[in-house]
Amino acid sequence: MATQEALLTKFVTWNRFYYNVNRRQGQNIKGYHYAVDTLKSLLLTMALVDKHIDVETAVDLARLELSFQTERWGTVEWAHDIEKFDLRCRLAAAALFIHWCSESTTVKQKAALAPV
């Protein structure tokens, strides 16, 4: 039963990713690539794009092991903070790119008023 649930979850995840990428003829694939490269996780990227988590939470989850190691062994004062803020910046840029490529807007013109 667990294998069936895992396969179903994988299938649903793949379909959701396929839908998001093909929504705009694949223009946002570069944004997905950049976000996955930043986080090293497709699932965190999809959770971010679907607005289940925010950028800070996604970066914290991606750096979970590093956070554990720095709590145990200590931190390099400048290096770990710069890396965290760099990841946040890169991920926010990728998320904006994905959302802007996926957004669709229409403009309706008001009817011109007849001159009085």
C-alpha positions as CSV (number, residue, x, y, z in Angstrom):
1,M,0.0,0.0,0.0
2,A,2.8,2.4,0.8
3,T,4.4,1.8,-2.6
4,Q,1.1,2.6,-4.3
5,E,0.7,5.8,-2.4
6,A,4.3,6.8,-3.2
7,L,3.8,6.1,-6.9
8,L,0.5,8.1,-6.8
9,T,2.2,11.0,-5.1
10,K,5.0,10.9,-7.7
11,F,2.4,10.8,-10.5
12,V,0.4,13.8,-9.1
13,T,3.6,15.7,-8.5
14,W,4.8,15.1,-12.1
15,N,1.4,16.1,-13.5
16,R,1.4,19.3,-11.4
17,F,4.9,20.2,-12.6
18,Y,4.0,19.4,-16.3
19,Y,0.9,21.7,-16.0
20,N,2.9,24.5,-14.5
21,V,5.6,24.4,-17.1
22,N,3.2,24.0,-20.1
23,R,0.9,26.7,-18.9
24,R,2.9,29.3,-20.9
25,Q,4.4,27.1,-23.6
26,G,7.5,26.4,-21.4
27,Q,8.7,30.0,-21.0
28,N,9.0,29.5,-17.3
29,I,11.2,26.4,-17.6
30,K,14.3,28.6,-17.1
31,G,12.9,29.9,-13.8
32,Y,12.2,26.3,-12.7
33,H,15.7,25.3,-13.6
34,Y,17.2,28.2,-11.7
35,A,15.1,27.6,-8.6
36,V,15.8,23.8,-8.6
37,D,19.5,24.6,-9.0
38,T,19.3,27.0,-6.1
39,L,17.4,24.7,-3.7
40,K,18.6,21.4,-5.0
41,S,14.9,20.2,-4.7
42,L,12.1,20.1,-7.2
43,L,9.5,19.5,-4.5
44,L,10.5,22.6,-2.5
45,T,10.4,24.6,-5.8
46,M,6.9,23.3,-6.6
47,A,5.7,24.1,-3.1
48,L,7.1,27.6,-3.5
49,V,5.5,28.2,-6.9
50,D,2.1,26.9,-5.6
51,K,2.5,29.3,-2.7
52,H,2.5,26.7,0.1
53,I,5.7,28.0,1.5
54,D,7.5,31.3,1.2
55,V,11.1,32.0,0.0
56,E,12.6,32.1,3.6
57,T,11.0,28.8,4.5
58,A,12.1,27.1,1.3
59,V,15.7,28.3,1.9
60,D,15.6,27.2,5.5
61,L,14.3,23.7,4.5
62,A,17.0,23.4,1.8
63,R,19.7,24.4,4.3
64,L,18.4,22.0,7.1
65,E,21.5,19.9,7.3
66,L,23.8,23.0,7.3
67,S,21.7,24.5,10.1
68,F,22.1,21.4,12.2
69,Q,25.9,21.3,11.6
70,T,26.3,25.0,12.4
71,E,24.4,24.5,15.7
72,R,26.6,21.6,16.6
73,W,30.0,22.9,15.4
74,G,29.6,26.6,15.1
75,T,29.3,29.0,12.2
76,V,31.8,30.9,10.1
77,E,30.7,34.5,10.9
78,W,30.4,35.9,7.4
79,A,30.3,32.9,5.1
80,H,27.1,31.2,6.2
81,D,25.1,34.4,6.4
82,I,26.2,35.5,2.9
83,E,25.3,32.1,1.5
84,K,21.9,32.2,3.1
85,F,21.1,35.7,1.8
86,D,22.5,34.8,-1.7
87,L,20.2,31.8,-1.8
88,R,17.2,33.9,-0.8
89,C,18.0,36.5,-3.5
90,R,18.4,33.9,-6.2
91,L,15.3,32.0,-5.2
92,A,13.1,35.1,-5.0
93,A,14.3,36.1,-8.5
94,A,13.5,32.6,-9.9
95,A,10.0,32.7,-8.2
96,L,9.2,36.1,-9.6
97,F,10.3,35.0,-13.1
98,I,8.1,31.9,-12.9
99,H,5.1,33.9,-11.6
100,W,5.5,36.6,-14.2
101,C,5.8,34.0,-17.0
102,S,2.7,32.2,-15.7
103,E,0.6,35.3,-15.3
104,S,-2.0,36.2,-17.8
105,T,-3.7,39.6,-17.9
106,T,-6.2,41.2,-20.2
107,V,-7.0,44.8,-20.8
108,K,-10.5,46.0,-21.7
109,Q,-11.0,49.4,-23.2
110,K,-13.9,51.4,-21.9
111,A,-16.4,52.5,-24.4
112,A,-15.7,56.0,-25.6
113,L,-18.2,58.5,-24.5
114,A,-20.1,60.4,-27.2
115,P,-19.2,64.1,-27.3
116,V,-21.8,66.3,-25.8
